[in-house]
Structures are given as C-alpha cells and as structure tokens.
C-alpha cells in the first residue's frame, strides 16, 4: 500500500483499489464518495490521518475533507469525555528518595502520558512501602526509576531497599500471574527482570545520555511500538541491566551497548531499560541529584546536562502515551 494502514481496514483496501485505477482524490463521483464515507466512519484514526496527510483527500473545503476533520474531532471529544468519566486511576509507584527528582518524574509521567493528577494514585513507596492493594481498583500500574541497584550485595543494601524489593516480589506475584497492565522503567525493568530469574549485573551498564535502540521483529508488531521507525532515540543512564531476556518474556527493543532495552511478559506487562518519560529538563534534575552516586564523574555533570538537553526522544515518550491510551482510557 502507499501509506501505513491496516490490512483489515476497509478504507485502506478501498483507497488501494482507487489508486490502482489512477482515480485518486477529490472523489467527485457521488457513488465513490458514498462508499468512502462509510469506510472512513469505521477506519482507525491512524489510517485516516495517514491518508489525509499523504494526499488521498483534498483539504477541508470538500465534503470528504470535512468528513475527515469532523470524524477525528468527534472521536477526540469522545476520548476526552471518557477520560473525565474514568473510574479507575493509574497507580504510579515511585522509589526516588529525593523530593525534587520524585516530583519531576511524576510531573513528566503526567505530561507525556496525557494524564492529570485526578487520573492517578501516586505512592512514594520508599517512604510507605507497597500496601496490600485491590489490583482491580486500578486501570494500570507505572513504576519509575531509583538510585537503588539490585546487584548490590544483599548485606550492603539499606533496609529501605530490602523492603522495596520484597514488596515488588509480592506485587509481581499478582501482576504477572493475572497479566495486569504494567509499565516499569529502568529500576522497574530490573525489578521485574530479577523477579523472572534474570541475572542483573553491571555488564551492560550505559552512561547517562542518549542511546539508539532497534526494533525486534516482535517489536514491530507490538501495539506500543507499531509504526515506529526501525531505530529510535532514548534517554538512559544505568549502572546495571538484565544480562539476558527474562524467562517467558518477549524482547521488543534491543541495543548494541545493552541488549535488553524493552520486553513484554504476557500481553500487558512491559518494562523498559530507558526512561520513556525522560526529557532534558528532567535529566538535568537527576544529574544534579545523583552527581555523587557513581553514574559519572562529578566534573562531567555540566557536559552531560548540555548533551541531554540537545537530545530529543519523541518516540520513547510516545511509548508512555500509547500505554496510557491502551490501558487507562476506556
């Protein structure tokens, strides 16, 4: 086909036939307009947008163009109404002990996930631990990063870290077994990988900054990554990572420096080694906070800040948006 569409989409199939006979937009023929109108009404948004932007429809002054505009506008109004009527919040579990890094991370999850505070329940579990939860009360779970290292010898871990790791093992007993929508970033990835018996070590550590990762064959078909380019840029910075793909998991994104960049367990449990909520200002806050935590030499801080603020990662942030759209917006 001449644009990314779906094999099952009636509008895409119809446009393909019209293009083959060299009878593209503006579709003045009434019979063709009627046939196309019915197909637009049931086509996925991405198919309609792709067809419009690639010249299959004339601008909004034509009847078909107006239909495209009002179809998408109406769908967005429906989504907004659904958000306002949503009953189940997204549970956001945070581990960062610093107020500035924790608050900044939470704000980034809201911003790039398209969420408002009322759509979420926030827990700073480094303070409270993870209480016994009624999982069915939440639409999905998102877990952020932390300065804790799972590969630290057990005797050297703080009481807080030991408690957090134990809480997550109990949580994963439910999340993995019931295939609860879950997205863990960085520490969330290591915690899930460790639960699934994957060694976590410093073998595949990555410096603070930008990295380029690649789609796997399974990643090309995953709903959070579908339609992405073969390679995307991400922001990361970690002293440890999964040594191999966790037991029972599907690898979705990989990289040269760190092979396990994103994986899925079951249909709904996801983990990323990078930060889908990451941006330059947010990483600036973290670089200042973790200057003496062993991620980099302290004298490199200003150079790293300049670098991360030049690095844009729109596809990584879109992963977070798609996760929220898929599981939190009903």
PyMOL commands that set and color helices and strands:
alter all, ss='L'
color gray80, all
select helices_A, chain A and resi 10-20+30-42+45-53+63-84+99-113+117-119+125-128+135-137+154-156+159-178+187-195+217-221+280-289+298-308+314-327
alter helices_A, ss='H'
color red, helices_A
select strands_A, chain A and resi 89-94+120-124+138-143+182-185+200-201+206-215+231-238+241-242+249-254+262-265+269-272
alter strands_A, ss='S'
color yellow, strands_A
deselect
rebuild
show_as cartoon
